Amino acid sequence: MENNTEQIKKVIFSGIQPSGDLTLGNYLGALKNWVKLQDDYDTFYCIVDLHAITVKQEPKNLRRRTLELLAIYIAAGIDPEKNTMFIQSHVPAHSEAAWLLNCNTYVGELSRMTQYKDKSSKYGNSISAGLLNYPVLMVADILLYQADLVPVGKDQKQHLELTRDIADRFNKAYSHTFKIPEPYIPENGTKIMDLQEPNKKMSKSSDNPNSFILMMDPPDIIRKKIARAVTDSIGEVKYSDEQPGVKNLMTILGALTGASMEQLEQKYLGQGYAQFKKDVAEAIVAELEPIQNKVKDLLENKTYLEEIYKKGAEKANYVAIKTLRKMQKKIGLIQK
């Protein structure tokens, strides 16, 4: 029997903080994958500005980075017509739902979260309550959209487990309200490592600027950083745990060109690292330079960006409010 009903797409939610510049690792590990998802899923891509303020931000820089991040989303290939892109603080339901969920969350759960443990061991009682509570805001972000799937790396796995626990607890206490989200792990997920310490993940928080490549780094800076990237004295392009620096550069080149690790090994057989590094740098420049140019153009058209985030907030607000009203009713709050 022919099925004429349109298949309902699964919902994916994800977001990035506008708390600093995005790295090549963010691009290859997240944004490039988001682009691949936009045709097959109902996607909500958020700029999570409320998460950013758990650490003190310079207001003008926060505003600038929020708009720049939206421009990067679009320039990287995330189509505003196919995706809901919005700024978290423009949808008040996030903050309201976070409070309701806070009242269904245990302090013990939050104090076991890795970031809180790390920061509290460093700074003691002087850290903000926001750092303790921000995982619940993250839970609200996901549950408000009844997300089926959440793209996660290893460092976010703990947050998704908390989301699932809180959703299950709320459902048991007040009857079924939330979908229990599953992790979305892309088949060819790309984890990019530090260029100077290739056993660590690439991060903009590194003290050494040669450790990471920023999405908006000029071509000459990218070439210099790759030229300075740590390799080894073996002199062979091999995808091996014994050669973490070379392995990382191969991962980058493979992610950008589509070449397999075997093909790269064959291509650079007996050549050492000079040409290999040059090719890695040029592949990065070829990928990022058009994105950078588009970002600059978009940032000169603030009206267009405003249209995108207002339209996105309208759609996000419509979906989020439905879930929030359901939560309020089940808890026993009188509807206005």
C-alpha positions in Angstrom: 0.0 0.0 0.0 1.4 3.4 -1.0 2.2 5.8 1.8 1.3 9.3 0.7 2.0 11.0 4.0 5.2 13.0 4.2 7.8 11.4 6.5 8.3 13.5 9.7 11.9 14.5 10.0 13.8 13.8 13.2 14.8 16.9 15.2 18.4 17.8 15.9 19.4 20.6 18.3 22.9 22.0 18.7 24.6 25.3 19.6 27.9 27.1 20.0 28.9 29.7 22.5 29.9 33.2 21.2 32.6 33.3 23.9 35.6 33.3 21.6 36.8 32.7 18.0 36.0 29.3 16.4 38.8 27.0 15.5 39.4 24.7 12.6 38.5 21.9 15.0 35.0 23.5 15.6 34.6 23.8 11.8 35.6 20.2 10.9 34.1 18.6 14.0 30.8 20.5 14.1 29.9 23.0 11.4 30.9 20.9 8.4 28.8 18.1 9.8 25.8 20.4 10.5 25.7 21.3 6.8 25.4 17.6 5.9 22.4 17.2 8.2 20.2 20.1 7.0 18.4 18.2 4.2 17.5 15.1 6.3 16.6 16.5 9.7 14.6 19.4 11.2 17.5 21.3 12.6 17.7 24.0 15.3 21.1 25.7 15.4 21.4 28.1 18.3 24.0 30.7 19.3 24.0 30.1 23.1 24.8 33.5 24.4 23.3 32.8 27.8 25.9 30.0 28.3 28.7 32.4 27.4 27.9 34.8 30.3 28.8 32.1 32.9 32.2 33.7 32.5 32.4 37.5 32.5 32.2 38.9 28.9 33.0 42.4 27.6 29.5 43.5 26.4 30.6 44.9 23.0 32.7 41.9 22.3 29.8 39.5 23.1 27.5 41.4 20.7 30.2 41.4 18.0 31.0 37.7 18.4 27.3 36.7 18.4 26.7 38.4 15.0 30.0 37.0 13.7 29.0 33.5 14.8 25.7 33.8 12.9 27.6 35.0 9.8 30.0 32.0 10.1 27.0 29.6 10.4 25.7 31.0 7.1 29.1 31.3 5.3 29.9 27.7 6.3 26.9 26.5 4.3 24.1 26.4 6.8 21.1 27.5 4.8 18.7 29.9 6.7 15.8 28.5 4.5 16.5 24.9 5.7 17.5 25.4 9.3 16.2 27.4 12.3 19.1 29.6 13.4 18.5 31.8 16.4 20.0 33.5 19.4 19.3 31.8 22.7 18.4 34.9 24.7 15.8 35.8 22.1 13.7 32.8 23.2 12.7 33.5 26.9 11.4 29.9 27.2 15.0 28.7 27.6 15.4 30.6 30.9 11.9 29.8 32.2 12.3 26.0 31.4 15.7 26.0 33.0 14.2 27.2 36.3 11.5 24.5 36.2 14.1 21.9 35.4 16.4 23.2 38.1 13.7 22.3 40.6 13.9 18.7 39.3 17.7 18.5 39.4 19.9 17.4 42.3 22.9 19.5 43.4 24.9 16.3 43.6 24.4 15.8 39.9 25.6 19.3 39.0 28.6 19.2 41.4 29.8 16.1 39.6 29.9 17.8 36.2 33.5 18.0 34.9 33.7 21.8 34.2 32.3 22.6 37.6 34.7 20.3 39.4 37.7 21.7 37.4 36.7 25.4 38.0 35.7 24.9 41.7 39.0 23.1 42.5 40.9 26.1 40.9 38.8 29.0 42.2 36.9 27.6 45.2 33.8 29.4 46.3 34.4 32.5 44.1 32.9 30.9 40.9 29.4 32.0 39.8 26.3 30.0 40.5 25.8 30.0 36.7 28.7 27.6 36.3 27.0 25.2 38.6 23.6 25.6 36.9 24.5 26.0 33.3 24.1 22.3 32.5 20.4 22.6 33.4 20.1 25.5 30.9 21.7 23.1 28.3 19.1 20.5 29.3 16.3 23.0 28.7 17.8 24.0 25.3 17.5 20.4 24.1 14.2 19.3 25.7 12.3 22.4 24.6 12.6 21.4 21.0 11.7 17.7 21.7 15.1 16.9 20.0 15.5 13.3 18.9 19.3 13.7 18.4 22.1 15.9 19.7 25.5 16.0 18.0 28.0 15.2 20.7 31.7 14.8 21.2 33.3 13.0 24.1 33.5 16.2 26.1 29.7 16.8 25.8 28.6 13.2 26.5 28.2 13.9 30.3 25.7 16.8 29.5 23.6 14.6 27.3 23.5 11.9 30.0 22.3 14.5 32.4 19.6 15.6 29.9 18.3 12.1 29.5 18.2 11.6 33.3 16.3 14.8 34.0 13.9 14.2 31.1 13.2 10.7 32.4 12.7 12.0 36.0 10.3 14.7 34.8 8.4 12.2 32.7 8.0 9.8 35.6 6.9 12.5 38.0 4.5 14.3 35.7 3.6 11.8 32.9 5.3 11.8 29.5 6.4 15.3 28.5 9.8 15.0 26.8 11.4 12.9 24.2 14.5 11.2 25.5 17.2 12.5 23.2 19.9 10.2 21.7 23.5 11.1 20.8 24.2 11.8 17.2 27.7 10.6 16.4 28.6 11.3 12.7 30.2 8.3 10.9 33.3 10.3 9.9 33.4 12.5 13.0 36.7 14.5 12.8 38.5 15.3 16.0 41.3 17.8 15.4 44.2 17.9 17.8 46.5 20.7 19.1 49.2 21.5 16.6 51.9 21.8 19.3 50.7 19.1 21.7 48.9 16.6 19.4 47.8 14.4 22.3 45.3 17.2 23.3 42.2 18.4 21.5 42.6 21.7 19.6 41.3 24.5 21.7 41.4 28.3 21.5 42.0 28.4 25.2 45.6 27.2 24.7 48.3 29.7 25.8 50.2 29.0 22.6 48.6 30.7 19.5 50.5 28.2 17.3 48.5 25.4 18.8 45.3 26.2 17.0 44.0 27.6 13.7 41.1 30.0 13.9 38.4 30.1 11.2 39.2 33.7 10.6 43.0 33.4 10.6 44.5 35.1 7.4 46.1 32.7 4.9 49.7 33.7 5.8 49.0 33.0 9.5 47.6 29.6 8.6 50.6 28.7 6.5 53.0 29.8 9.4 51.1 27.8 12.0 51.1 24.6 9.8 54.8 25.1 9.1 55.5 25.2 12.8 53.2 22.2 13.6 54.9 19.5 15.6 55.8 16.3 13.6 58.7 14.0 14.5 62.1 12.8 13.3 60.8 9.7 11.6 60.3 11.5 8.3 57.4 9.3 7.0 53.8 10.3 6.4 52.1 7.5 8.3 48.7 7.4 10.0 50.1 6.0 13.3 49.6 6.6 17.0 53.4 6.6 17.3 53.3 9.8 15.1 50.5 11.9 16.7 51.5 15.2 15.0 51.6 13.6 11.5 48.4 11.7 12.2 46.7 14.9 13.1 47.8 16.7 9.9 46.7 13.7 7.9 43.3 13.8 9.6 42.9 17.5 8.6 44.0 16.9 5.0 41.7 13.9 4.7 38.7 15.8 6.1 39.3 18.7 3.7 40.1 16.7 0.5 38.2 13.5 1.0 41.4 11.4 0.6 41.7 8.3 2.7 44.7 7.8 5.0 46.0 5.0 2.8 45.9 7.4 -0.3 47.8 10.1 1.7 50.4 7.6 2.8 50.9 6.5 -0.8 51.0 10.0 -2.2 53.7 11.2 0.2 55.7 8.0 0.3 59.4 8.8 0.7 58.9 12.5 0.5 59.4 13.7 4.1 57.2 16.4 5.6 57.9 19.7 3.6 55.5 19.2 0.7 53.0 17.4 2.9 52.8 20.4 5.3 52.6 22.8 2.4 49.6 20.8 1.0 47.9 20.7 4.4 48.2 24.5 4.7 46.9 25.2 1.2 43.9 22.8 1.7 43.0 24.8 4.8 43.4 28.1 3.1 41.3 26.9 0.1 38.5 25.8 2.5 38.5 28.8 4.9 39.3 31.8 2.6 35.9 31.8 0.8 34.1 31.4 4.1 36.1 34.3 5.6 35.2 36.5 2.6 31.6 35.6 2.9 31.6 36.3 6.7 33.0 39.8 6.0 30.3 40.5 3.4 27.6 39.3 5.7 28.8 41.4 8.6 28.5 44.5 6.4 24.8 43.6 5.9 23.5 43.8 9.5 19.9 44.1 8.2 20.1 40.7 6.5 21.5 39.1 9.7 18.8 40.7 11.8 16.1 39.2 9.4 17.7 35.8 9.9 17.9 35.8 13.7 14.4 37.4 14.1 12.8 34.8 11.8 14.7 32.0 13.6 13.6 33.3 17.0 10.0 33.4 15.8 10.0 29.7 14.8 12.1 28.6 17.8 9.8 30.5 20.1 6.6 28.9 18.7 8.1 25.4 19.2 9.6 26.1 22.6 6.5 27.8 24.1 4.4 24.7 23.3 6.8 22.5 25.4 7.1 25.2 28.2 3.2 25.5 28.5 3.0 21.7 28.8 5.6 21.7 31.5 3.9 24.5 33.5 0.5 22.8 33.3 1.8 19.5 34.4 3.7 21.0 37.4 0.5 22.8 38.5 1.2 26.4 37.5 -2.0 28.3 36.5 -2.0 29.2 32.8 -2.3 32.9 31.9 
